[in-house]
Every structure is written in C-alpha cells, then in structure tokens.
Amino acid sequence: MSWYFNTIRYLTWRQILARLWFRVYRPSPDTAPAPRHRKVTGEWLPPICGKGSLRGRWCFEFLNEIHDLSFPGDWNPSGIPRLWVYNLHYFDDLKACNGADRIGLHKDLLIRWVEDNPPPSGAGWEPYPTSLRIVNWIKWALAGNGLPPAVDHSLAVQARWLLRRLEYHLLGNHLLANAKALIFAGSYFDGIEADTWRQKGERILEDQLPMQILPDGGHYERSPMYHLLVLEDLLDLVNMYNRYQLEVPGYWRDVIERMLSWSGFMRHQDGEIPFFNDAVFGVAPPPEKLDRYAKSLGFHVGGADKNGCLADSGYCRIVQGNTVIFVDCGPVGPDCQPGHAHADTLSFEASVQGRRVFVNTGISTYERGEKRG
C-alpha cells in the first residue's frame, strides 16, 4: 500500500480524476464520413526525415530487434516488447529518408492497417500510438501521396477517438503529442468538426506549454531526448500552419526560440545530446537537423555558451580547452510525472577532443527484467 500512497501523493488532482475517468469512460468510435479537406494555400517544407524501419514486405526493425510478421494477426504480436508493438503502429517508416522508394508498399501497409485494426481494438488505438500515426499519415499525404479513401476515413475516425481519450492522467510529452495530432487533423480537414479538433489542441498547448517548458527553455521532464521530440513537434506545427496559412500563435515562437537555445547548450563536442533521463541516440532527430529545420521556418539558431548553468533545468556545462563536462544538479523531473527519470542526479558526462570519455548508461529497455527489476 505504501507504493500506491507514495505514487498518488505526488499526482495532481487533475491527473487522479483523469485516471479514474480514463478507466471508467468507454466511448464508442464515431465512424461518420470524414470532413472535406482544407484548401491548401501555403508552402509545406519537407519535415525531418529519419531512419527507415521496413526491412522487407512485412519485416520490421525497431529498438534493434527485427521481426518478420504475418498479417493480419501480428499487429498485436505476443511475446514481443510492448514498446516494439507501439512502434509498429506509429508508421514512422512513412517519413523515412528513403521512403519514396517504397510508396506502393506504404500504401498497402496503410490499407492493411485499416482492414485489420477496427476501432478501438488493439495497441494501435491507444492514445499515444494514435497521435503519432495521425501525424505521420498526414505528413505522408502532404508529401504528395494520396491517401486511399478508406485510410482518409480512418484518419477522421482516429481523430474523433483521440479527442475522447486524451492523456491528462499522464501529462508530459504524451499530452503534447495528443494536442499535435488534433491540430494536424484539424488543419488537414475543414469544417466545424475539424475546427473543434484544432481548437482543442491549441487550448491544450496554451494550458500546458507554460508549465512544461521551463523559463530556461528546457522541457520539464529534463530529458534531452524528449526535449528534442517536443521541439520537433512545435516546429512541425508551425510548418502545418504555414501550409494552410493559419495564424501561428505568438507564444509558440517564443517557446521554440527558448527551446532552441536550450538545445544549443546541451550538446557534447560531437554535436549530440548527453544521456540524462532516458536519453539515447536514434529516437529524436539529431540537434543539427532540428537547427536546419528551424532555420528553414525562419527561427534564429544561435551557438551555445561555453560555460554556465541552466538554473531551472539543473544542468551545468563546463568547458576547459578541449574538454566538456555536463553535470546534472537538478531534480529528476516534475514530481507529478517522473516517468523518464533515472538515477543520474549528481552524475556527469565528459568528452575530450570530441570523444566521449565518461557517459551515462542511458536506457536499455522499458521491459521488466534483470536490467530494470
């Protein structure tokens, strides 16, 4: 019982009530026809592309594990880590740098997902995978690939479902991802219903960004990796609003500028992030790619100070000659959401002449086992 008490006592009342509501409320999916598409009036800049995950027609690689799946049953395969299954439903391969080489396969995969995953069954309909998939499908469409009618309809069904399954019980980057997906869907589609999705996403950001983005520009979970993911989300939203010539809220730009400054500070000599608080390579875009993306959207990207501390985040950077040291002097994260914290308080990392000498262990897996207990 003490475990439950020591967990609940740090949660906000909003999280507690949202957790109860999330468990009790079971909405029915709304399968009404999709709204019409919003008229395109502006420029869409190519967003950041990433590493592909398709290794064959139905063969996927995530988290350094390769599995050859047999559909339809394998959308929720047993005996495979839950996070791997989540990645399967994200559809990140649609934004792979070499994704244009397999447009036909992507279209088959989209149709297959709709046929094999009726709402709201399976891991793919959980709010976070739904959020990431909505964004990836719309990015794929904006790249000039027409969504098949069944996929276009499913996109609207997913947005309606997400509106009723927002992750207020988790907060953090999950709720921001929910907001981004609603804004993407509400911008891609047109009409009263689509405007409702977009406005709800905007209200979430208006409520959450002042709390989640600290005065020094860092994301409050204190993870350099998740910081970059949230930064990419906000840059994508600016790109989306430019595409449809919607007015970009002024405070988005202020938040992005502060987050870019934080990102510039939190880099080793190799240009990459330190491994504090669940941070690893290969999940978030490299900082240099984010810099180029931000510049293309009209943001100023400055260099990092050589020495100093981020007072709100609790990180210090010490530079002496060819040596760079990062020290974690801050809290593990917000009391109400320490999910991406690990035992790195008062730890440090050091690189010399561009090579890392002392590093944090990062994160190996989210699964229960010998490494995590």
C-alpha positions in Angstrom: 0.0 0.0 0.0 2.9 2.4 0.7 3.8 2.2 -3.0 0.4 3.4 -4.0 0.4 6.2 -1.4 3.9 7.4 -2.4 2.8 7.5 -6.0 -0.6 9.1 -5.6 0.6 11.8 -3.1 2.7 13.5 -5.9 0.0 13.5 -8.5 -2.2 16.5 -9.2 -5.9 16.2 -8.6 -6.4 16.6 -12.4 -4.3 13.5 -13.0 -6.1 11.5 -10.4 -9.6 12.4 -11.7 -8.4 11.9 -15.3 -7.1 8.4 -14.4 -10.5 7.4 -13.0 -12.3 8.9 -15.9 -9.9 7.2 -18.4 -10.7 3.8 -16.8 -14.4 4.3 -16.5 -15.4 6.1 -19.6 -15.6 3.9 -22.7 -16.7 5.9 -25.7 -17.9 4.3 -28.9 -16.0 5.1 -32.1 -17.6 7.6 -34.4 -17.4 6.2 -38.0 -19.3 9.1 -39.7 -17.9 10.2 -43.1 -14.7 12.2 -42.9 -14.9 16.0 -43.3 -13.7 17.6 -46.5 -10.1 18.6 -46.9 -9.0 22.1 -46.2 -7.8 24.1 -49.2 -4.0 24.3 -49.4 -2.9 27.9 -49.8 0.7 28.0 -48.4 4.1 26.2 -48.6 4.8 22.9 -47.0 8.5 22.5 -46.2 9.9 18.9 -46.1 9.9 17.9 -42.4 12.8 16.0 -40.8 13.2 12.5 -42.3 14.5 9.6 -40.3 15.9 6.1 -40.5 13.6 3.5 -42.1 12.2 0.5 -40.2 10.9 -1.7 -43.1 13.3 -4.5 -43.9 11.0 -6.4 -46.2 7.4 -6.6 -47.2 6.2 -7.4 -43.7 9.6 -7.3 -41.9 10.2 -4.5 -39.4 13.1 -3.4 -37.2 12.6 -1.3 -34.0 14.7 -1.0 -31.0 17.4 -3.2 -32.6 15.0 -6.1 -32.9 13.9 -7.5 -36.2 10.6 -9.5 -36.5 9.0 -10.9 -39.7 5.3 -10.6 -39.1 2.4 -12.4 -40.7 -0.7 -10.2 -41.0 -3.4 -9.8 -40.0 -2.8 -11.4 -36.7 0.6 -9.9 -36.0 -0.4 -6.3 -35.5 -0.5 -7.2 -31.8 2.1 -10.0 -31.6 2.6 -11.8 -28.3 6.0 -12.3 -26.8 7.3 -9.1 -28.2 8.1 -6.0 -26.1 5.2 -3.6 -25.8 7.3 -0.6 -27.0 8.2 -2.6 -30.1 4.5 -3.1 -30.8 3.8 0.6 -30.3 6.5 1.4 -32.8 4.8 -0.9 -35.3 1.7 1.3 -35.1 3.5 4.6 -35.3 4.1 4.3 -39.1 7.4 6.1 -38.8 8.7 4.5 -42.0 6.4 6.9 -43.9 8.8 9.7 -43.0 12.0 7.7 -43.7 14.6 9.5 -45.7 14.4 6.8 -48.4 10.6 6.3 -48.0 9.9 7.4 -51.6 11.5 4.1 -52.7 8.5 2.2 -51.3 5.4 4.3 -51.8 3.5 1.3 -53.1 4.4 -0.8 -50.1 3.4 2.1 -47.8 0.0 2.3 -49.4 -0.5 -1.4 -49.0 0.5 -1.1 -45.3 -1.9 1.7 -44.7 -4.8 -0.2 -46.2 -3.8 -3.3 -44.3 -3.8 -1.4 -41.0 -7.3 -0.1 -41.6 -8.7 -3.5 -42.5 -7.0 -5.3 -39.6 -7.5 -2.8 -36.8 -11.2 -2.0 -36.4 -11.7 0.7 -33.8 -10.9 0.7 -31.0 -9.2 -2.7 -30.6 -5.5 -3.4 -30.0 -2.4 -1.4 -29.0 -2.7 0.8 -32.1 -5.8 2.5 -30.8 -4.1 3.6 -27.5 -3.8 7.4 -27.5 -0.1 7.8 -27.9 0.3 5.5 -31.0 -2.8 7.0 -32.4 -1.3 10.5 -32.0 1.9 9.7 -33.8 0.2 7.7 -36.5 -2.2 10.6 -37.3 0.7 13.0 -37.8 2.7 10.5 -39.9 -0.2 9.7 -42.2 -0.9 13.4 -42.8 2.8 14.2 -43.4 2.8 11.4 -46.0 -0.3 12.9 -47.7 1.2 16.4 -47.7 4.3 15.0 -49.4 2.1 14.4 -52.4 0.9 10.9 -51.7 -2.9 10.5 -51.9 -4.5 8.6 -49.0 -6.8 5.9 -50.2 -10.5 6.7 -49.3 -10.6 4.1 -46.5 -7.5 5.4 -45.0 -8.7 9.0 -45.2 -11.9 8.0 -43.5 -9.9 6.1 -40.8 -7.9 9.2 -40.2 -11.0 11.1 -39.2 -12.3 8.2 -37.0 -8.9 8.2 -35.2 -9.1 12.0 -34.6 -12.6 11.7 -33.1 -11.4 8.8 -30.9 -8.3 10.6 -29.7 -10.5 13.7 -28.8 -12.2 11.4 -26.2 -9.0 9.6 -25.0 -6.7 12.5 -24.2 -3.9 11.6 -21.7 -4.5 14.1 -19.0 -3.6 11.3 -16.5 -0.1 11.2 -17.9 0.5 14.8 -18.9 4.1 15.3 -20.2 5.1 14.7 -23.7 2.2 12.3 -24.2 -0.4 15.1 -23.8 1.6 17.4 -26.1 1.6 14.6 -28.7 -2.2 14.3 -28.4 -2.5 18.1 -29.0 -0.3 18.0 -32.0 -2.3 15.2 -33.6 -5.6 17.0 -33.1 -4.1 20.2 -34.6 -2.7 18.3 -37.6 -6.1 16.6 -38.2 -8.0 19.8 -37.6 -5.8 21.6 -40.1 -5.8 18.9 -42.8 -9.6 18.6 -42.7 -12.0 21.5 -42.9 -15.3 22.5 -41.4 -16.8 22.9 -37.9 -15.8 19.4 -36.7 -12.2 19.9 -37.8 -12.0 23.3 -36.3 -13.1 21.7 -33.0 -10.2 19.3 -33.1 -7.7 22.1 -33.9 -9.0 24.5 -31.3 -8.9 21.7 -28.6 -5.3 21.1 -29.5 -4.4 24.8 -29.3 -6.1 25.0 -25.8 -4.0 22.1 -24.6 -0.8 23.8 -25.7 -1.9 27.1 -24.2 -2.5 25.3 -20.9 0.5 23.0 -20.9 3.4 24.8 -22.5 3.8 27.4 -19.8 4.0 24.6 -17.3 6.0 22.1 -19.3 8.6 24.4 -20.9 10.7 25.9 -18.1 11.9 29.6 -18.2 15.4 28.4 -19.3 13.8 26.7 -22.3 14.1 23.1 -21.1 11.2 20.6 -21.1 10.2 19.9 -17.5 10.9 16.1 -17.8 14.7 17.1 -18.0 15.4 14.6 -20.8 17.5 15.9 -23.6 15.9 13.4 -26.0 12.3 14.2 -25.1 13.2 17.9 -25.3 14.1 17.4 -28.9 11.0 15.5 -29.7 8.8 18.2 -28.3 10.8 20.8 -30.2 10.3 18.9 -33.4 6.5 18.8 -32.6 6.3 22.5 -32.3 8.3 23.1 -35.5 6.0 20.7 -37.3 3.0 22.7 -36.1 4.4 26.0 -37.4 5.1 24.3 -40.7 1.5 23.0 -40.8 0.0 26.4 -40.1 2.2 27.9 -42.8 0.9 25.3 -45.2 -2.7 26.3 -44.6 -2.0 30.0 -43.9 -3.4 29.8 -40.4 -2.2 32.3 -37.8 0.7 30.9 -35.7 0.2 31.8 -32.0 2.9 34.2 -31.0 3.8 32.3 -27.8 4.7 29.2 -29.9 7.5 31.2 -31.4 8.8 32.4 -28.1 8.7 28.8 -26.7 10.6 27.5 -29.8 13.3 30.1 -29.5 13.9 29.2 -25.9 13.9 25.5 -26.6 16.4 26.1 -29.5 18.7 27.9 -27.1 18.5 25.0 -24.6 19.3 22.5 -27.3 22.3 24.5 -28.3 23.6 24.4 -24.7 23.0 20.7 -24.1 25.5 19.3 -26.7 28.8 17.5 -26.5 31.6 18.3 -28.9 30.2 15.7 -31.3 27.0 17.8 -31.6 24.8 15.2 -29.9 22.9 15.1 -26.6 24.1 13.7 -23.2 22.3 10.6 -22.0 20.5 12.0 -19.0 17.0 10.9 -18.1 16.1 8.1 -20.6 18.0 9.8 -23.5 19.5 7.8 -26.3 20.5 8.3 -29.9 18.2 7.5 -32.8 14.8 8.3 -31.3 14.7 12.1 -31.6 16.2 13.9 -34.6 19.9 14.9 -34.2 20.2 18.5 -33.0 21.8 19.7 -36.2 18.8 18.5 -38.2 16.5 20.4 -35.9 18.6 23.5 -36.3 18.3 23.4 -40.1 14.6 22.7 -39.9 14.1 25.7 -37.6 16.2 28.0 -39.8 14.0 27.0 -42.8 11.0 28.1 -40.8 12.5 31.5 -40.0 13.9 30.9 -36.5 17.2 32.1 -35.2 19.6 29.4 -34.1 22.5 30.6 -32.0 25.6 29.0 -30.6 25.9 27.6 -27.1 27.6 29.5 -24.2 30.9 27.8 -23.3 30.3 27.7 -19.6 27.2 28.1 -17.4 24.2 26.5 -15.8 20.6 26.1 -16.7 19.1 27.2 -13.4 15.6 25.8 -14.0 16.6 22.5 -15.6 19.5 21.9 -13.2 22.2 21.2 -15.8 25.7 22.8 -15.8 28.2 22.8 -18.7 31.9 23.3 -18.0 34.3 23.9 -20.9 38.1 23.9 -20.4 40.2 23.7 -23.5 39.2 20.6 -25.4 37.2 19.1 -22.5 33.4 19.5 -22.0 31.7 18.3 -18.8 28.0 18.2 -18.1 26.7 17.9 -14.5 23.2 17.0 -13.5 22.4 19.2 -10.4 18.6 19.3 -10.7 15.6 17.3 -9.8 14.7 14.1 -11.6 11.7 15.8 -13.2 8.3 17.2 -12.2 7.0 15.5 -9.1 3.8 14.6 -10.9 5.5 12.9 -13.8 8.9 11.4 -13.2 8.4 8.7 -15.8 11.6 9.5 -17.8 13.9 9.9 -14.8 16.6 7.5 -13.9 19.4 7.6 -11.3 21.5 10.3 -12.7 21.2 13.1 -10.2 24.7 14.5 -9.4 26.1 12.4 -12.2 28.2 13.8 -15.0 29.4 13.2 -18.6 32.7 14.3 -20.1 34.1 14.4 -23.6 37.6 15.2 -24.7 38.6 16.3 -28.2 35.2 15.3 -29.5 35.3 11.8 -28.0 33.1 10.8 -25.0 35.1 9.6 -22.1 32.6 9.4 -19.2 29.0 8.7 -20.2 25.7 8.0 -18.6 24.3 4.5 -19.2 21.2 5.8 -20.9 18.3 3.4 -21.1 18.4 -0.2 -22.4 14.8 -1.2 -22.3 11.4 -0.4 -20.8 10.6 -4.1 -20.1 10.7 -5.7 -16.7 13.8 -7.9 -16.3 17.2 -8.1 -14.7 18.3 -4.7 -16.0 15.2 -2.8 -14.7 13.9 -5.0 -11.9 
